[in-house]
Amino acid sequence: MYFIVVKYQVKPESVENWPEIVREFTEATRAEPGNIFFEWSKSLEAEDEYVLVEAFTDEGAEPHVTSDHFAKGLEAMRPHLVHTPKIVSRQVDGEGWDAMGELQID
């Protein structure tokens, strides 16, 4: 699977509305057959930072980045960002979230 984490520094005036700004993109991506998960979080350290954690099947990654909603979603984000997002994107073994071995809860 492809595991991707992206950090977005959002302009102060767009922070509160960011979930709505990316709603259409998020919903379309989650509906893709190759999407495993697509989850937004707000940073606890930086008030203006959102973090996107996403995963796709090996076959689903390319259709995602070549989709119409991908291009449209990036353009919708562009005027609300301070700078180019930071990304980590890796192909890894697995099919989704696993239980954490170091911290087991019964």
Backbone bond lengths (Angstrom), bond angles and torsions (degrees), N, CA, C in turn:
res aa  C-N    CA-C-N  psi(-1)  N-CA   C-N-CA  omega(-1)  CA-C   N-CA-C  phi
1 M - - - 1.451 - - 1.522 108.61 -
2 Y 1.305 115.64 157.52 1.456 121.55 173.41 1.524 107.73 -97.24
3 F 1.328 115.65 123.95 1.458 123.13 -179.89 1.518 107.40 -111.54
4 I 1.335 116.63 126.34 1.461 121.74 -171.73 1.519 109.66 -134.15
5 V 1.334 115.53 135.63 1.459 121.85 173.05 1.519 106.97 -127.43
6 V 1.331 115.77 128.77 1.461 120.44 -179.22 1.525 108.93 -127.99
7 K 1.337 116.33 133.35 1.462 121.95 175.84 1.528 108.72 -106.69
8 Y 1.335 114.81 127.35 1.463 122.06 -179.23 1.522 109.22 -115.63
9 Q 1.341 117.25 120.94 1.461 120.76 172.42 1.520 107.10 -92.61
10 V 1.326 114.76 113.52 1.460 122.56 -172.84 1.528 110.23 -97.51
11 K 1.318 116.78 141.63 1.462 121.13 176.94 1.532 109.35 -58.69
12 P 1.336 117.36 143.38 1.477 120.74 -176.20 1.527 113.82 -51.69
13 E 1.315 116.77 -39.32 1.466 119.88 -177.58 1.543 112.77 -73.42
14 S 1.327 117.80 -9.57 1.462 121.36 -178.55 1.528 113.49 -109.27
15 V 1.319 117.89 -7.02 1.467 121.10 -175.23 1.525 112.05 -56.85
16 E 1.314 117.04 -49.51 1.462 120.58 -176.17 1.528 111.92 -64.34
17 N 1.333 117.54 -34.99 1.463 121.74 -176.12 1.527 114.09 -93.38
18 W 1.332 117.56 1.32 1.463 120.34 -176.13 1.540 113.41 -53.48
19 P 1.337 119.54 -45.84 1.476 117.86 178.81 1.530 113.33 -56.48
20 E 1.305 117.40 -36.71 1.466 120.14 178.07 1.527 111.13 -73.85
21 I 1.326 117.23 -36.46 1.465 121.98 179.13 1.523 110.53 -60.02
22 V 1.337 117.40 -38.47 1.471 121.76 -176.88 1.530 113.45 -100.37
23 R 1.331 117.70 5.11 1.469 121.51 -175.50 1.526 112.63 -57.38
24 E 1.313 118.03 -51.96 1.472 121.34 -177.52 1.528 110.85 -60.78
25 F 1.317 116.60 -45.40 1.468 122.20 177.67 1.528 110.67 -60.37
26 T 1.319 116.31 -44.80 1.462 121.37 -179.31 1.524 111.05 -62.77
27 E 1.310 117.31 -48.93 1.464 121.26 -178.57 1.528 111.47 -62.37
28 A 1.324 117.12 -42.77 1.464 120.63 179.67 1.523 111.05 -65.46
29 T 1.321 117.07 -40.46 1.462 120.61 179.73 1.526 111.02 -66.75
30 R 1.319 117.20 -44.15 1.465 120.28 179.09 1.528 112.02 -62.00
31 A 1.316 117.69 -25.09 1.462 121.92 179.79 1.534 112.71 -82.84
32 E 1.312 118.38 -8.58 1.456 121.05 -179.86 1.529 110.19 -66.86
33 P 1.334 117.80 139.24 1.463 120.46 179.69 1.528 113.39 -59.57
34 G 1.326 118.30 -31.32 1.460 121.60 -177.66 1.517 115.23 -89.67
35 N 1.327 117.59 0.75 1.468 120.19 -179.53 1.523 110.22 -80.56
36 I 1.334 116.48 130.76 1.464 122.15 177.01 1.523 108.95 -96.72
37 F 1.321 116.97 -48.37 1.464 121.75 171.38 1.515 109.61 -157.12
38 F 1.338 114.22 158.87 1.462 122.12 -176.63 1.520 104.94 -153.91
39 E 1.339 117.05 96.65 1.462 122.25 -168.14 1.526 112.13 -127.08
40 W 1.317 115.89 125.08 1.462 122.81 177.10 1.518 110.03 -94.05
41 S 1.340 116.25 143.06 1.462 122.91 172.08 1.519 108.31 -138.96
42 K 1.313 115.27 155.32 1.462 120.81 176.04 1.519 107.63 -103.21
43 S 1.307 117.23 133.53 1.457 122.71 -179.27 1.523 111.22 -61.66
44 L 1.321 116.35 141.31 1.462 121.38 173.57 1.530 111.20 -84.09
45 E 1.329 117.09 -19.91 1.461 121.66 -177.41 1.531 113.58 -93.22
46 A 1.317 116.30 -34.95 1.467 120.41 -176.07 1.523 109.07 -121.44
47 E 1.308 116.71 116.71 1.469 121.87 -176.65 1.525 113.59 -59.66
48 D 1.315 116.69 -25.84 1.460 120.52 -174.63 1.524 113.32 -104.32
49 E 1.331 117.49 15.50 1.460 120.52 -175.41 1.530 111.86 -114.29
50 Y 1.337 114.01 129.93 1.461 121.61 171.38 1.523 107.59 -112.72
51 V 1.328 115.66 144.69 1.457 121.55 179.92 1.525 108.35 -120.38
52 L 1.307 115.87 130.00 1.456 122.56 178.37 1.523 108.32 -109.99
53 V 1.333 115.99 124.14 1.460 122.24 175.91 1.521 106.09 -113.00
54 E 1.316 116.16 123.17 1.457 119.56 -174.65 1.524 110.97 -141.72
55 A 1.319 115.50 155.75 1.457 120.89 176.77 1.520 109.14 -146.40
56 F 1.328 114.17 146.56 1.454 122.36 179.01 1.519 109.48 -135.83
57 T 1.324 115.59 151.34 1.452 119.23 171.54 1.523 108.16 -61.54
58 D 1.319 116.58 161.43 1.462 119.68 177.77 1.522 111.11 -56.01
59 E 1.332 115.99 -37.70 1.455 120.81 -178.86 1.532 112.22 -80.43
60 G 1.330 117.65 -18.32 1.455 121.23 -174.02 1.509 115.56 -90.61
61 A 1.328 117.54 -14.11 1.466 120.10 -175.48 1.534 112.59 -67.15
62 E 1.316 116.82 -48.53 1.466 119.08 -177.75 1.531 112.46 -65.04
63 P 1.345 119.50 -45.85 1.463 118.00 176.89 1.530 112.86 -58.74
64 H 1.338 117.26 -29.86 1.467 120.04 178.05 1.521 110.86 -63.88
65 V 1.341 116.45 -52.80 1.473 119.14 -174.67 1.521 113.23 -74.89
66 T 1.319 117.68 -12.60 1.465 119.85 177.29 1.530 112.31 -103.21
67 S 1.339 117.42 3.86 1.465 120.95 -178.93 1.524 111.47 -75.57
68 D 1.315 115.27 155.63 1.463 120.63 176.61 1.528 111.03 -63.37
69 H 1.348 116.75 -40.25 1.461 118.53 -177.68 1.526 112.18 -69.38
70 F 1.331 118.07 -24.13 1.466 120.55 175.49 1.528 109.75 -65.41
71 A 1.325 116.40 -52.24 1.467 120.59 179.41 1.524 110.89 -61.11
72 K 1.317 116.65 -43.44 1.462 121.08 179.75 1.533 110.74 -64.14
73 G 1.333 116.93 -40.42 1.465 121.14 179.33 1.522 112.46 -64.19
74 L 1.329 116.68 -42.08 1.465 119.64 178.57 1.524 110.84 -63.63
75 E 1.313 116.51 -40.99 1.467 119.66 179.39 1.527 111.22 -67.14
76 A 1.328 117.43 -34.58 1.466 120.45 176.99 1.525 110.99 -65.79
77 M 1.327 116.85 -33.74 1.472 121.61 179.79 1.530 112.59 -75.17
78 R 1.308 116.01 -38.08 1.474 122.82 -169.65 1.534 114.88 -43.70
79 P 1.336 120.73 -51.39 1.471 119.02 -176.45 1.530 114.06 -71.28
80 H 1.311 117.76 -7.56 1.465 121.81 -177.36 1.521 113.49 -103.54
81 L 1.331 117.21 0.78 1.466 121.21 -175.62 1.520 112.26 -103.99
82 V 1.333 115.20 146.14 1.458 122.19 178.35 1.523 110.48 -76.72
83 H 1.334 116.74 -42.50 1.466 121.84 -179.58 1.523 109.88 -153.92
84 T 1.308 116.07 178.97 1.462 122.08 179.42 1.529 110.10 -58.58
85 P 1.333 118.43 130.29 1.468 120.49 178.36 1.527 111.76 -60.74
86 K 1.322 115.30 154.88 1.465 122.19 176.37 1.528 107.72 -100.61
87 I 1.347 117.08 138.84 1.457 120.97 -173.19 1.521 112.07 -136.68
88 V 1.323 114.92 145.62 1.463 123.32 165.35 1.519 104.78 -122.65
89 S 1.326 117.56 123.61 1.457 122.45 -178.87 1.521 108.12 -135.51
90 R 1.337 115.34 120.25 1.461 119.97 -176.96 1.521 110.50 -140.09
91 Q 1.313 115.26 146.18 1.452 119.62 170.23 1.525 106.38 -87.62
92 V 1.328 116.76 126.26 1.469 121.92 -176.10 1.524 109.33 -132.99
93 D 1.334 115.21 160.35 1.453 120.29 173.20 1.516 109.06 -72.90
94 G 1.324 116.12 148.82 1.453 120.25 176.25 1.510 111.75 125.22
95 E 1.330 113.94 171.25 1.462 120.76 -179.17 1.520 111.52 -130.73
96 G 1.327 117.39 15.20 1.461 121.29 -178.87 1.509 110.33 148.79
97 W 1.323 115.27 -159.62 1.457 121.24 -177.44 1.532 111.00 -71.46
98 D 1.323 116.55 138.83 1.461 123.38 173.56 1.525 108.63 -112.45
99 A 1.323 116.90 160.86 1.470 121.07 175.05 1.533 109.43 -70.23
100 M 1.308 116.26 141.17 1.461 121.88 179.32 1.524 109.54 -73.13
101 G 1.327 116.88 121.17 1.456 120.90 -177.65 1.514 114.00 -69.90
102 E 1.328 117.49 -32.18 1.463 121.80 -175.41 1.527 113.92 -80.05
103 L 1.317 117.96 -14.01 1.471 120.86 -178.35 1.516 108.04 -139.60
104 Q 1.294 115.88 94.87 1.464 121.66 -179.43 1.522 109.84 -101.91
105 I 1.301 116.14 133.28 1.461 122.90 177.15 1.521 107.57 -115.30
106 D 1.324 116.80 126.28 1.474 120.38 -179.37 1.495 111.99 -80.23
